[in-house]
Amino acid sequence: MALSRIIKSNQILFKSTKLIPPNSSLLHSCKSPLFFPSNQRRPICAKHRNDNFLSSDQINISNAFISILIKHPFSPNNPELNNLVPLLTHKIVESVLNNLKNWRLAQQFFTWVSSLPGYKHNIYTYNAMASILSRARQNAQLKALALDVVDSNCSMNPGALGFFIRCLGSVGLVDEATNLFDQVKRIGLCVPNSYSYNCLLEALSKSNLIDLVETRLKEMRNLGLEFDKYTLTPVLQVYCIAGQFDKALSVFNEMLERGWVDEHVLSILVVAFSKWGEVDKAIELIDRMEERGMRLNEKTFYVLIHGFVRESRMDKALCLFDKIRKLGFCHSVSLFDVMIGGLCKNNEREKALSLYSEMKELGIDPDFGILTKLISSFSEEEEEMDRLLQQCWDYVGSQPKNLLFNSVLEGLVRNGSIDTACNLIQSVMGNNRNGGSVLVKYFLNEKEVVTLNTNSFTSVINGLLGAGKVDMALSLFREMVQFGCNPTLSHYNDLIDALCKLNRLEESYELLRQMKEMGLEPTHFTHNCIFGCLCRLEDVEGAVELVRKMRFYGHEPWIKYSTLLVKNLCKHEKAVEACKFLTDMAQEGFLPDIITYSAAVNGLIKIKSVDKGLELFQEICARGYCPDVISYNILIKALCKAKRVAEAEGLLNDMMLKGLVPSEVTYNYLIDGWCKNGEIDRAMLCLSKMFGKEREANVITYATLVDGLCNFGRPDDALKLWDEMGRKGCIPNRIAYHTLVNGLCKCGRSSAALVHFNEMKEKEMRPDSYIYIALISAFLSDTNLPCVLDMLKEMVDVGNLPDPLDKNFPIIRGAICKLLEDARTSFSIKHLIAEGKIPDVSLLEGAEGRHKPSI
């Protein structure tokens, strides 16, 4: 909805929104207005004073202290300092602190003074020290100072409390600010007023603590303290930061109604609109506020423009840019750079050129960044490219042209014109003299030769690698070396990384050899690129050999690659080789982590070596490794699958003794194991343990138990558990319905099975063929042939009738025979056979004509 539809002349913005839900009594009640009118003026700080409050004698004493402190290293035994001790007062201490530039020196002086007999700091000296520490961002010392204020029982007025709170809040010490506020109030050192609360709200809002902000607002209301614009500004800010649109607008409306909206408040909401993606509303709100005589400051305009450019909303960015011009704000090179760059990126070149012309008319010299962005946005065939290059050439003047050339290359690469950049650098090298190229025309000027350097090649090589043109990058790299430019470590690393990702191992090793010949030592990154390639190729010997070399350099192989190798080997049933690799790694001094070992354990289990997996697990535990829940789950699953559920439960107890919390998956493996062992009661006990550990059973848990109960001949318990699943908010899926229907059929509860079968279809879950077979079998057992016929017809309609070669087809054949023999169903079944929808079982049995249909 456009803002203009919501805002009407002389009406409040978004009046329908509420700061707090209607049932909340946080800021209002039915007997009192939402906010209280206030004539209160916000004090700047807690009695912030300067040397004007000192007498001339006190100023001289203060200056004497400062002179002694800054001339010599601080010493508590300095006789000059001790001579001045009798003249010390709180005002002099505060003045000295405020005039010291070094926070360490100020703290040394503050601590020394506090140790003098008969002297005790007051709140103004504490605040002076707090201000120094907060500006220096010395949080540890500031925390200690806040504790000392309370421990010393220092009384204070509300303004002084607010000032200290703001010092804490400015460096993010919100907990300390809250504790100080509450303690001085509880002890009786201060009775906070609206200003004190406002300072606390400001600190809380900076840390986005909405709940605490609302709690303190309620506290203010209960105390009868008045709200003013400084109360609501942090409230507005915290709602904006949190993206609570309605609450933020409600606060803004109230401030607007009270006449408390100023440029700062407006900026908060406008920036929030932009972050919420409501750029149109942000612009319209600015217009509406300008009608009321308010406008954003220059900084906020710049922030908004940068945001719009990032979102590619250049129409809005241009609108604000034009507004800045009309308001008389100065345009900077950086702002033009952002705007022109955004327009070039959006392919709005004419507008970019227009801004460029305006920039020159204003006497603002464009820098290389702006010029190269413009150049790289035009193709060489366009006349504008020629003009821009000429201007660039003139701009550079007598300076070396290399900087311009490199900037143009970078601009082309950044703009995606990689091939153009390649052709240009090849032409300058003399390998591809394209006389028709505008770029070549300027950079092959016979009077002013461009000298290529390493930086010229770097941007193009990186661009080629980024575009996946590895072979072209390698070719250009070799030409760079032949041209006499020295390659850097970064060149080798980037090329080796690209080759390794393509598993081009031999070429990577060749570059590594050349690199060493150049006197460049391989880095941690270089070796790990090759190590990763070896792991992907499952080259165990090569990986171990490289690890030995890495140890010589002090480089550690990345665990992610070791884990990848182990997983790949195990996937190809080479778990023994994987374990040998881990042993070799350990012998070289590089211990794999528990994730890598878990992958090996899993690999051993997959090749039917559960005991070997268990043995490796116990071995790594003995070495001091702490297996995680996933590691335990791997073994528990394997043991349950091998019907060694008691051992699996032993592992469950072991992991809990080690402080690990079993997951739902852990319990599901055990429940499935007990069910398949035929020990359904132990499975149900496991479910109870699961609830006792505050673990929510999921649909897999319930489906497993339902299947187990039905297999054990307890369909009533299965149905009770099914109902419990629904009450607990666990929604059954298609597999769960299959399990229940199939289980009920096996228990001879065909009527109940049919009810849940129909319920499943109502939820648009399509039954599998075997569910139809199960129902048909159950109805045949009950001699309920009409229902058998209905199931058979439905199978035909949905295309679920099994093929004659299917293992379940004998059940269908038996059903057809029964239906042909029964007078109630024979006509319908013969009709289906005649239509070819179901096979003629007599033909399948080789007894043609025995049940030949006649209709």
C-alpha positions in Angstrom: 0.0 0.0 0.0 1.4 3.4 -1.0 2.1 5.8 1.9 -0.1 8.4 0.3 -3.1 6.2 0.8 -2.4 6.0 4.5 -1.3 9.6 5.3 -4.0 12.2 5.0 -3.7 15.9 5.5 -3.4 17.0 9.1 -3.9 13.4 10.3 -1.6 11.2 12.2 0.7 8.7 10.4 -0.6 5.1 10.6 -2.9 5.8 13.4 -4.5 2.4 13.3 -1.4 0.6 14.4 -0.7 -0.1 18.1 2.5 0.1 20.0 1.5 -2.8 22.3 -1.2 -5.4 21.7 -4.7 -4.3 23.0 -4.6 -6.7 26.0 -1.3 -5.3 27.2 -1.0 -2.9 30.1 2.6 -2.0 29.4 2.2 1.6 28.5 -1.4 2.3 29.1 -4.5 1.3 30.9 -8.2 2.0 30.4 -8.0 4.9 32.8 -4.9 6.7 31.6 -3.6 7.9 28.3 -0.8 6.1 26.5 1.8 8.7 27.1 2.0 11.5 29.6 2.5 15.2 28.5 5.7 16.6 29.6 7.5 19.9 29.8 10.7 18.2 31.0 13.9 19.3 29.3 16.6 16.7 28.9 19.8 17.7 30.7 23.0 17.2 28.6 24.8 15.1 31.1 25.3 14.6 34.8 26.5 18.1 35.9 29.2 18.1 33.2 31.4 21.0 34.2 34.7 22.6 33.0 37.3 24.9 34.6 34.9 27.8 34.9 33.5 26.3 38.1 37.0 26.4 39.7 38.5 29.4 41.5 41.8 30.8 40.2 43.6 29.1 43.1 42.0 25.7 42.3 42.9 26.1 38.6 46.5 26.7 39.6 46.5 23.6 41.8 44.9 21.5 39.1 47.5 22.7 36.5 50.3 21.9 39.0 49.1 18.3 39.3 48.8 17.9 35.5 52.2 19.4 35.0 53.8 16.9 37.4 51.8 13.9 36.0 52.8 14.5 32.4 56.4 15.4 32.9 57.5 12.3 34.9 56.4 8.6 35.0 53.8 8.3 37.6 55.0 7.4 41.1 52.9 7.5 44.2 56.0 8.5 46.2 56.7 11.6 44.1 57.4 14.3 46.7 56.0 17.0 44.4 52.7 15.2 44.3 52.6 14.5 48.0 53.3 18.2 48.7 50.0 19.0 46.9 47.9 16.4 48.7 46.6 18.7 51.4 45.1 20.9 48.7 43.1 18.2 46.9 39.4 18.5 46.6 36.8 16.7 44.5 36.6 19.6 42.1 40.4 19.6 41.6 40.4 15.8 41.1 37.6 16.1 38.5 39.4 18.9 36.7 42.7 17.0 36.6 41.0 13.9 35.2 39.1 15.8 32.5 42.4 17.4 31.3 44.5 14.3 31.1 44.8 12.8 27.6 46.1 9.3 28.5 43.5 6.9 30.1 46.2 4.9 31.9 47.7 8.0 33.5 44.2 9.1 34.5 43.4 5.7 36.1 46.7 5.7 38.0 45.9 9.2 39.3 42.3 8.2 40.2 43.5 5.0 42.0 46.3 6.9 43.9 43.9 9.6 45.0 41.4 7.0 46.3 44.1 5.5 48.5 44.9 8.8 50.3 43.8 9.0 53.9 40.6 10.9 54.4 39.7 11.1 50.7 36.7 9.4 49.1 35.6 9.9 45.5 32.2 11.4 44.8 30.0 10.7 41.8 31.5 13.5 39.7 35.0 12.1 40.0 33.6 8.7 39.2 31.8 10.1 36.2 34.9 11.8 35.0 36.8 8.5 35.1 33.9 6.6 33.5 33.8 9.1 30.6 37.6 8.6 30.1 37.4 4.8 30.1 34.3 4.7 27.8 36.0 6.9 25.3 39.1 4.7 25.4 36.8 1.6 25.2 38.5 0.0 28.3 35.6 -2.2 29.2 37.3 -4.3 31.9 38.3 -1.2 33.8 34.9 0.4 33.4 33.2 -2.7 34.7 35.4 -2.6 37.8 34.6 1.1 38.3 30.8 0.4 38.2 31.2 -2.1 40.9 33.4 0.3 43.0 30.7 3.0 42.8 28.2 0.7 44.5 30.7 -0.9 47.0 31.8 2.6 48.1 28.1 3.6 48.8 28.6 6.7 46.7 25.4 8.7 46.7 24.3 10.4 43.5 21.6 12.5 41.9 19.5 11.1 39.0 21.4 13.1 36.4 24.7 11.7 37.6 23.4 8.2 37.6 22.1 8.7 34.0 25.5 9.9 32.9 27.3 6.8 34.3 24.6 4.6 32.7 25.3 6.3 29.3 29.0 5.7 29.6 28.4 2.0 30.2 25.8 1.8 27.4 28.1 3.5 24.9 30.5 0.5 25.0 27.8 -2.2 25.1 28.0 -2.9 28.9 24.3 -3.3 29.1 24.2 -5.9 31.9 26.5 -3.7 34.0 24.3 -0.6 33.3 21.2 -2.5 34.4 22.9 -3.9 37.5 24.2 -0.5 38.5 20.8 1.1 38.0 19.0 -1.5 40.1 21.5 -1.6 42.9 21.7 2.1 43.5 17.9 2.2 43.6 17.7 -0.8 45.9 20.4 0.5 48.3 19.0 4.0 48.4 22.0 5.7 46.8 19.7 7.4 44.3 16.0 7.8 43.4 16.0 7.6 39.5 13.9 10.1 37.6 12.8 10.2 34.0 16.2 11.2 32.8 17.9 8.3 34.6 15.4 5.9 32.9 15.9 7.6 29.5 19.6 6.9 29.7 19.0 3.3 30.6 16.5 2.9 27.8 19.1 4.3 25.4 21.6 1.7 26.5 19.1 -1.1 26.2 17.9 -0.1 22.7 21.5 -0.1 21.4 21.7 -3.8 22.3 18.3 -4.5 20.8 16.8 -5.7 24.1 13.1 -5.2 23.4 11.8 -7.1 26.4 13.9 -5.1 28.8 12.9 -1.8 27.1 9.2 -2.7 27.5 9.8 -3.8 31.1 11.5 -0.5 32.0 8.7 1.5 30.3 6.1 -0.3 32.5 8.2 0.4 35.5 8.3 4.1 34.7 4.5 4.2 34.3 4.0 2.4 37.6 6.2 5.0 39.3 4.2 7.8 37.7 7.2 9.2 35.8 6.5 11.2 32.7 7.5 10.2 29.2 9.1 12.7 26.9 10.7 12.4 23.4 13.9 11.1 24.9 12.0 8.3 26.4 10.3 7.3 23.2 13.3 7.8 20.8 15.2 4.7 22.0 11.9 2.8 22.0 11.3 3.7 18.4 14.9 2.7 17.6 14.7 -0.7 19.2 11.5 -1.6 17.4 13.1 -0.4 14.1 16.2 -2.5 14.6 14.1 -5.6 15.4 11.8 -5.0 12.4 8.7 -4.7 14.5 6.9 -2.5 11.9 3.5 -1.9 13.7 5.0 -1.0 17.1 7.6 1.3 15.5 4.9 3.2 13.6 2.7 3.5 16.7 5.5 5.1 18.7 6.3 7.4 15.8 2.6 8.4 15.6 2.5 9.3 19.3 5.7 11.3 19.0 4.3 13.1 16.0 1.0 13.9 17.8 3.0 15.3 20.8 5.2 17.4 18.6 8.3 15.4 19.5 9.4 14.4 16.0 12.7 16.0 14.9 15.3 15.3 12.3 16.9 12.5 14.4 13.6 10.7 15.0 12.7 11.1 11.3 16.1 9.6 10.3 15.5 6.5 12.5 12.2 5.7 10.8 13.3 6.5 7.3 16.4 4.3 7.5 14.2 1.5 9.0 11.8 1.9 6.0 14.8 1.3 3.7 16.0 -1.7 5.6 12.4 -3.2 5.5 12.5 -2.8 1.7 9.8 -0.1 1.9 11.8 2.4 -0.2 8.8 4.1 -1.7 7.4 4.8 1.8 10.8 6.1 2.9 10.8 8.6 0.0 7.2 9.7 0.6 7.8 10.0 4.4 10.7 12.4 3.7 8.4 14.5 1.4 5.7 14.6 4.1 8.1 15.7 6.8 9.6 18.4 4.6 6.1 19.8 4.3 6.3 20.2 8.1 9.6 22.0 7.9 11.8 19.0 8.8 14.6 17.4 6.7 17.1 14.7 7.0 20.7 15.4 7.7 23.4 14.9 5.0 24.7 11.7 6.6 21.3 10.0 6.5 20.8 10.9 2.9 24.2 9.3 2.0 23.3 6.1 4.0 20.0 5.9 2.1 21.7 6.4 -1.3 24.2 3.7 -0.6 21.4 1.4 0.4 19.4 2.1 -2.8 22.4 1.5 -5.0 23.1 -1.8 -3.3 19.5 -2.8 -4.0 19.9 -1.6 -7.7 17.1 0.9 -7.0 18.8 3.6 -9.0 15.5 5.5 -9.6 15.2 6.1 -5.8 18.9 6.8 -5.5 18.7 9.5 -8.2 15.6 11.0 -6.5 17.6 11.4 -3.3 20.6 12.6 -5.1 18.5 15.4 -6.7 17.0 16.2 -3.3 20.5 16.6 -1.8 21.4 19.0 -4.6 18.2 21.1 -4.0 18.9 21.2 -0.2 22.4 22.7 -0.9 24.5 19.8 0.5 27.9 19.4 -1.0 28.5 16.6 -3.4 31.6 14.6 -2.8 33.7 12.5 -5.2 32.8 9.4 -3.2 29.0 10.0 -3.7 29.5 10.5 -7.4 31.6 7.4 -7.5 28.8 5.4 -5.9 26.1 6.8 -8.1 28.0 6.5 -11.4 29.1 2.9 -10.4 25.5 1.9 -9.7 24.2 3.4 -13.0 27.0 1.6 -15.0 26.1 -1.6 -13.3 22.5 -1.2 -14.2 23.6 -0.4 -17.8 22.1 3.2 -17.5 25.1 4.7 -19.3 23.5 7.9 -20.5 22.5 8.8 -16.9 26.0 7.9 -15.7 27.5 10.3 -18.4 25.1 13.0 -17.3 26.3 12.8 -13.7 29.9 12.7 -15.0 29.3 16.0 -16.9 27.6 17.5 -13.9 30.6 16.5 -11.8 33.0 18.3 -14.1 30.7 21.4 -14.2 30.9 21.6 -10.4 34.6 21.6 -10.6 35.0 18.1 -9.0 37.8 16.1 -10.6 36.9 12.5 -11.3 39.3 9.9 -10.1 40.5 6.8 -11.8 37.7 4.7 -10.2 34.9 6.8 -11.8 36.7 7.0 -15.2 37.4 3.3 -15.4 33.8 2.4 -14.4 32.6 4.6 -17.3 35.1 3.2 -19.8 34.3 -0.4 -18.9 30.6 0.1 -19.4 31.0 1.0 -23.1 31.9 -1.2 -26.0 34.8 -0.3 -28.1 32.6 0.4 -31.1 30.9 3.3 -29.3 32.1 6.9 -29.8 31.7 7.6 -26.1 34.6 5.2 -25.3 37.0 7.3 -27.5 36.0 10.5 -25.8 36.3 9.0 -22.3 39.7 7.6 -23.0 40.9 10.9 -24.3 39.7 12.6 -21.1 41.4 9.9 -19.0 44.6 10.4 -21.0 44.4 14.1 -20.4 43.6 13.6 -16.7 46.7 11.4 -16.2 48.8 14.1 -17.9 52.5 13.6 -17.4 52.1 10.7 -14.9 53.0 7.2 -16.0 50.2 5.6 -18.0 50.6 2.2 -16.3 48.2 3.2 -13.5 45.5 4.1 -16.1 46.1 1.0 -18.1 45.9 -1.3 -15.0 42.7 0.6 -13.9 41.1 0.0 -17.3 42.0 -3.7 -17.1 40.5 -4.0 -13.6 37.3 -2.2 -14.8 36.9 -4.5 -17.8 37.4 -7.6 -15.6 34.9 -6.3 -13.0 32.4 -5.6 -15.7 32.7 -9.1 -17.1 34.5 -8.1 -20.3 37.3 -10.7 -19.7 37.9 -11.3 -23.4 38.4 -7.6 -24.1 40.8 -7.3 -21.2 42.8 -10.4 -22.6 42.9 -8.9 -26.1 44.1 -5.6 -24.8 47.0 -7.0 -22.7 47.9 -9.3 -25.6 48.0 -6.3 -28.0 50.2 -4.3 -25.6 52.6 -7.3 -25.4 52.7 -7.2 -29.2 51.0 -10.6 -29.7 47.7 -9.3 -31.1 47.9 -5.8 -32.7 44.3 -5.0 -33.4 44.5 -1.6 -35.1 40.7 -1.1 -35.1 40.5 -1.2 -31.3 39.9 2.1 -29.6 41.7 0.9 -26.4 44.7 -0.4 -28.3 44.9 3.0 -30.1 45.5 4.8 -26.9 47.7 2.3 -25.1 49.9 1.6 -28.1 50.7 5.3 -28.5 54.2 5.5 -29.9 55.0 8.7 -28.0 53.9 7.4 -24.6 54.5 3.6 -24.2 52.7 1.6 -21.5 55.0 -0.6 -19.6 53.4 -3.8 -18.4 54.0 -4.9 -14.8 52.9 -7.8 -12.6 49.7 -5.9 -11.6 48.7 -5.6 -15.2 48.5 -9.4 -15.5 47.1 -10.1 -12.0 43.6 -8.7 -12.5 43.2 -10.5 -15.9 44.5 -13.8 -14.6 42.2 -13.6 -11.6 39.3 -12.7 -13.9 40.0 -15.7 -16.1 40.1 -18.0 -13.1 36.9 -16.5 -11.7 35.2 -17.2 -15.1 36.5 -20.8 -15.1 38.9 -20.3 -18.0 41.8 -22.0 -16.3 43.7 -22.9 -19.5 43.6 -19.3 -20.7 44.8 -18.1 -17.2 47.7 -20.6 -17.3 48.7 -19.5 -20.8 48.6 -15.8 -19.8 50.6 -16.6 -16.6 53.4 -18.3 -18.7 53.4 -15.3 -21.1 53.8 -13.0 -18.1 56.9 -14.9 -17.0 58.3 -14.8 -20.5 57.6 -11.1 -20.6 59.8 -10.6 -17.6 57.2 -10.0 -14.9 57.9 -11.9 -11.7 55.0 -14.1 -10.5 53.9 -13.8 -6.9 53.0 -16.4 -4.3 49.4 -15.4 -4.8 49.6 -16.2 -8.6 50.9 -19.7 -7.9 48.4 -20.4 -5.1 45.4 -19.2 -7.2 46.5 -21.3 -10.2 47.3 -24.4 -8.1 43.9 -24.1 -6.3 42.1 -23.9 -9.7 44.0 -26.9 -11.1 43.4 -29.0 -8.0 39.7 -28.3 -8.0 39.7 -29.8 -11.5 41.8 -32.8 -10.3 44.7 -31.8 -12.5 47.3 -33.1 -10.1 50.4 -33.4 -12.3 50.1 -29.7 -13.5 49.7 -28.6 -9.9 52.9 -30.4 -8.9 54.7 -28.8 -11.8 53.6 -25.3 -10.7 54.7 -26.2 -7.2 58.2 -27.2 -8.5 58.4 -23.9 -10.5 57.4 -22.0 -7.5 60.2 -23.4 -5.4 62.7 -22.7 -8.2 61.6 -19.1 -8.0 62.5 -19.0 -4.3 58.9 -18.9 -3.2 58.1 -21.2 -0.3 54.7 -23.1 -0.4 52.2 -22.0 2.2 49.7 -23.8 4.3 47.1 -23.0 1.6 49.4 -24.3 -1.3 49.9 -27.7 0.3 46.3 -28.2 1.4 45.0 -27.5 -2.2 47.1 -30.4 -3.4 46.3 -32.5 -0.3 42.6 -32.0 -1.1 43.1 -33.1 -4.7 44.9 -36.3 -3.6 42.1 -37.0 -1.1 39.4 -36.6 -3.8 41.4 -38.9 -6.1 41.6 -41.4 -3.2 45.4 -41.5 -3.6 46.3 -42.7 -0.1 50.0 -43.1 -0.6 50.3 -39.7 -2.3 48.3 -38.0 0.5 50.5 -39.6 3.3 53.7 -38.7 1.4 52.6 -35.1 1.1 51.7 -35.0 4.8 55.3 -35.9 5.6 56.5 -33.0 3.5 53.9 -30.7 5.1 55.2 -31.6 8.6 58.7 -30.5 7.5 57.2 -27.0 6.6 55.1 -26.9 9.8 51.9 -27.1 7.8 48.9 -29.0 9.2 46.6 -30.9 6.7 43.0 -29.7 6.8 40.7 -32.2 8.6 37.9 -31.7 6.0 40.1 -33.4 3.3 41.1 -36.2 5.6 37.5 -36.9 6.4 36.6 -36.7 2.7 39.2 -39.3 1.8 38.0 -41.7 4.6 34.4 -41.3 3.5 35.2 -41.9 -0.2 37.3 -45.0 0.7 34.5 -46.4 2.9 31.9 -45.6 0.2 33.9 -47.9 -2.1 34.2 -50.6 0.7 37.8 -49.8 1.4 37.4 -49.2 5.1 40.6 -51.2 5.9 42.6 -48.8 3.7 40.8 -45.9 5.4 41.9 -47.1 8.8 45.5 -47.5 7.6 45.5 -43.9 6.4 44.3 -42.7 9.8 47.1 -44.7 11.5 49.7 -43.3 9.1 48.4 -39.8 9.8 48.6 -40.3 13.5 52.2 -41.6 13.1 53.1 -38.4 11.3 51.8 -36.4 14.3 48.5 -35.3 12.8 45.7 -36.7 14.8 42.3 -36.9 12.9 39.2 -35.6 14.7 36.2 -37.6 15.9 34.3 -36.9 12.7 37.0 -38.6 10.6 37.2 -41.5 13.0 33.4 -41.8 13.0 33.4 -42.0 9.2 35.9 -44.9 9.5 33.8 -46.7 12.1 30.8 -46.4 9.8 32.9 -47.8 6.9 33.9 -50.8 8.9 30.3 -51.5 9.8 29.1 -51.2 6.2 31.5 -54.1 5.2 29.8 -56.3 7.8 32.5 -55.7 10.5 30.4 -54.4 13.4 32.9 -55.8 15.9 35.8 -54.1 14.1 33.9 -50.9 14.2 33.2 -51.3 17.9 36.9 -52.1 18.4 38.0 -48.9 16.6 35.4 -46.9 18.6 36.8 -48.3 21.9 40.3 -47.6 20.8 39.7 -43.9 20.0 37.9 -43.5 23.3 41.0 -45.0 25.1 43.1 -42.4 23.3 41.2 -39.6 25.0 38.8 -38.7 22.2 35.2 -37.7 23.2 32.8 -39.3 20.8 29.7 -37.2 20.0 26.1 -38.2 19.7 26.5 -38.9 15.9 29.4 -41.3 16.7 27.3 -43.2 19.2 24.4 -43.3 16.8 26.5 -45.0 14.1 27.3 -47.9 16.5 23.8 -48.1 18.1 22.2 -48.4 14.7 24.6 -51.1 13.6 24.2 -53.1 16.9 20.4 -52.9 16.6 20.5 -54.0 13.0 22.6 -57.0 14.1 19.9 -57.7 16.8 22.4 -56.9 19.6 20.1 -54.4 21.2 21.2 -55.0 24.7 24.7 -53.9 23.8 23.2 -50.9 22.0 21.4 -49.9 25.2 24.7 -50.2 27.0 26.1 -47.6 24.7 23.1 -45.4 25.3 23.8 -45.5 29.1 27.5 -44.9 28.5 26.9 -41.8 26.4 24.6 -40.4 29.1 27.2 -41.0 31.8 29.5 -38.9 29.7 27.1 -36.0 29.7 25.8 -36.5 26.2 22.1 -36.1 25.5 20.7 -38.8 23.2 18.8 -37.5 20.2 15.4 -38.6 18.9 17.4 -40.7 16.3 19.2 -42.6 19.1 15.9 -43.6 20.7 14.4 -44.5 17.3 17.2 -46.9 16.6 16.7 -48.6 20.0 12.9 -48.7 19.7 13.2 -50.3 16.2 15.7 -52.8 17.5 13.6 -53.9 20.4 10.5 -54.2 18.1 12.4 -56.3 15.6 13.6 -58.5 18.5 10.0 -59.1 19.5 10.5 -57.3 22.8 7.7 -54.7 22.5 7.5 -53.9 26.2 11.2 -52.9 26.2 10.5 -50.7 23.2 7.6 -49.0 25.1 9.9 -48.5 28.1 12.4 -46.9 25.8 9.6 -44.5 24.7 9.0 -43.6 28.3 12.7 -42.9 28.8 12.6 -40.7 25.8 9.8 -38.6 27.3 11.7 -38.5 30.6 14.7 -36.9 28.9 12.3 -34.3 27.4 12.8 -35.7 23.9 9.8 -35.4 21.6 8.9 -38.6 19.8 8.5 -38.0 16.1 6.4 -39.7 13.4 9.2 -42.4 12.9 9.1 -43.3 16.6 5.3 -43.8 16.6 5.2 -45.6 13.3 7.9 -48.0 14.5 6.0 -48.8 17.7 2.7 -49.1 15.9 4.3 -51.7 13.6 5.8 -53.5 16.6 2.5 -53.6 18.5 0.6 -54.9 15.5 3.3 -57.6 14.8 3.0 -58.6 18.4 -0.8 -58.9 18.1 -1.8 -55.8 20.1 -3.8 -53.7 17.6 -5.8 -52.0 20.4 -2.6 -50.7 22.0 -1.4 -49.6 18.5 -4.6 -47.6 18.0 -4.2 -46.0 21.5 -0.7 -45.0 20.6 -1.9 -43.6 17.3 -4.4 -41.4 19.1 -1.7 -40.3 21.5 0.4 -39.2 18.6 -2.4 -37.0 17.4 -2.9 -35.4 20.8 0.8 -34.6 21.1 0.6 -32.7 17.8 2.7 -35.2 15.8 1.1 -35.3 12.4 1.2 -38.8 10.7 2.7 -39.0 7.2 2.0 -41.4 4.4 4.5 -44.0 5.7 2.8 -43.9 9.2 -0.6 -44.5 7.6 0.8 -47.4 5.6 2.3 -48.9 8.7 -1.0 -48.7 10.7 -3.3 -49.9 7.9 -1.0 -52.9 7.1 -0.6 -53.7 10.8 -4.4 -53.7 11.4 -4.9 -55.9 8.4 -2.4 -58.4 9.7 -4.3 -58.4 13.0 -7.6 -59.1 11.3 -9.0 -55.6 12.0 -10.1 -54.9 8.4 -12.9 -52.5 9.4 -10.5 -50.3 11.4 -7.9 -50.5 8.7 -10.5 -49.3 6.1 -11.4 -46.3 8.2 -7.7 -45.2 8.4 -7.2 -46.0 4.7 -10.1 -43.7 3.8 -8.7 -41.0 6.2 -5.4 -41.3 4.5 -7.0 -40.7 1.1 -8.9 -37.7 2.4 -5.6 -36.1 3.3 -4.5 -36.6 -0.3 -2.0 -39.3 0.5 -1.8 -41.9 -2.2 -1.7 -45.5 -0.9 1.0 -47.9 -2.3 0.0 -51.1 -4.1 0.9 -53.3 -1.1 -1.7 -51.5 1.1 -4.4 -52.5 -1.3 -3.1 -56.1 -1.3 -3.1 -56.1 2.6 -6.7 -54.9 2.6 -7.8 -57.4 0.0 -6.2 -60.2 2.0 -7.9 -59.0 5.2 -11.3 -58.8 3.5 -10.8 -62.3 2.0 -10.1 -63.6 5.4 -13.3 -62.1 6.6 -15.1 -63.4 3.5 -16.2 -59.8 2.8 -16.2 -60.1 -1.0 -18.0 -56.9 -1.8 -15.2 -55.0 -0.1 -12.7 -57.1 -2.0 -14.4 -56.1 -5.2 -14.4 -52.4 -4.2 -10.6 -52.5 -3.5 -9.9 -54.3 -6.7 -11.9 -51.7 -8.7 -10.1 -48.9 -7.0 -6.7 -50.5 -7.7 -7.7 -50.6 -11.4 -8.9 -47.0 -11.4 -5.7 -45.7 -9.8 -3.4 -47.9 -11.9 -2.1 -49.9 -8.9 -2.9 -53.4 -10.1 0.3 -55.5 -9.9 1.8 -57.2 -12.9 1.2 -61.0 -13.2 4.9 -61.6 -12.5 4.7 -59.5 -9.3 5.2 -61.5 -6.0 1.8 -60.2 -4.7 -0.1 -61.2 -7.8 -1.1 -64.6 -6.5 -3.3 -62.8 -3.9 -5.0 -60.9 -6.7 -5.5 -64.1 -8.7 -7.1 -65.8 -5.6 -9.3 -62.8 -5.1 -10.5 -62.8 -8.7 -11.3 -66.5 -8.5 -13.3 -66.0 -5.3 -15.2 -63.1 -6.8 -16.1 -65.2 -9.9 -17.5 -67.9 -7.7 -19.7 -65.6 -5.7 -23.1 -64.6 -7.1 -22.9 -61.1 -5.6 -19.7 -60.2 -7.4 -19.3 -62.5 -10.4 -21.1 -60.3 -12.9 -19.0 -57.2 -12.0 -15.7 -59.2 -12.1 -16.6 -60.8 -15.5 -17.3 -57.3 -16.8 -13.9 -56.0 -15.7 -12.3 -59.1 -17.4 -14.2 -58.5 -20.6 -13.1 -54.8 -20.7 -9.5 -56.0 -20.3 -9.0 -54.1 -17.0 -8.1 -57.2 -15.1 -6.5 -60.4 -16.5 -8.5 -63.6 -17.1 -7.0 -65.9 -14.4 -8.2 -69.0 -16.3 -6.0 -68.1 -19.2 -3.1 -67.5 -16.8 -3.7 -70.9 -15.2 -3.8 -72.6 -18.6 -7.4 -73.6 -18.1 -9.1 -71.7 -20.9 -12.8 -71.5 -20.9 -13.4 -72.6 -17.3 -14.4 -69.1 -16.2 -15.1 -67.6 -19.6 -17.3 -64.6 -19.2 -20.7 -64.5 -20.9 -22.5 -61.2 -20.7 
